[in-house]
Amino acid sequence: MAEPSTSPGTFRLKPLLIIAIVVVVAAVAFAYTAGWLTPDRLTPKKLVAALAPPGGPALGYRRNHAKGICFTGTFEANGDGSALSKATVFERGQYPVVGRFNLGTPDPKAADAMVRVRGIGISITPPDGQEWRSAMIDAPIFAVSTPQGFYELLTASGSKDPDAMKNFIAAHPEFTGFLGWVKGAPWTESYAEERYNSLNSFLFVDSAGTTHAVRWSLVPAAQPVPITPDELAKRGPDFLEQEITQRVAAGPQRWTMVVTVANPGDPTADPTKAWPSDRRTVEVGTLTVQQIEPERDGPCLNINFDPTVLPSGIATSDDPFPAARSAAYSRSYNSRTAEASYYPGTETGAKQ
């Protein structure tokens, strides 16, 4: 039987057709990621926009945890973490750290006494270059169980509807646990006196390939000194930055990194649920803050403390927050770097 004839033009069209299909698929994928095809879907753009105060974001600054100060120091691993993870950052040794103390607010001019949540971001880089970044806060549990819930919290807190927060809490009863911490936990007089917690669950992978669900905390060597918000306010709106600068100048400040290992069945996808206090803990090393540097000139200014920047031996778990945080941090970073002229030395930036 004779083969069907094919014109030369048909062969020329096939590559063009393939290219067209690839372009269309890529465009659809991009549109879905951006949320154009699903307008109700939570996107990094929507989440970051919801963080902005009523007057709009402070241009050139991080969209959350906007107020902060840089530091440099070391992480001295004691080697015990290697039983849980093959990451070189846990091998016995001392590794450089760049970090940032911060307040959980989108307002870089907020008074210290007006912000309940304090945080720390760290970037540890061992000689092999497998960097580990982590962003922690002083709360023992998170406010909501999902990224969508966090977006709804931001929306409700910024709403003019007097029933917005009431309705939010009714839909998210897990928020009451965090609210209890906000109302009842003592404040401290220094960043150096805070215990910082990862809250999100991650997986440590050991040299045999076994995974361990974990969370970690930085436990301060400094003894916490309780202070009321009113007393803190009397010390000035920027007391925490001034105090930590003076404290570190007088001597390095230290935290012990403690890793908590989950038991089978412990919740790993919900940061509002604390694990029982009897879970196995391993002290894996010591963070030492050696020098404080102003953020505008400091080494942390252009670091995005993305919790998914992980070395081999550490992986994300089924907790949805690290991926959502990574996307939001990227959006925030791109926005503030595009607004560099506003931060802070220009006349416009000085007004932010």
Beta strands, then each sheet from edge to edge (+ up, - down):
strand 1: 67-77
strand 2: 93-103
strand 3: 118-124
strand 4: 132-137
strand 5: 187-188
strand 6: 196-197
strand 7: 202-205
strand 8: 211-220
strand 9: 226-227
strand 10: 253-261
strand 11: 281-293
strand 12: 314-316
sheet 1: 4+ 3- 2+ 1- 11+ 10- 8+ 6-
sheet 2: 4+ 3- 2+ 1- 11+ 10- 8+ 7- 12+
sheet 3: 5+ 9-
end
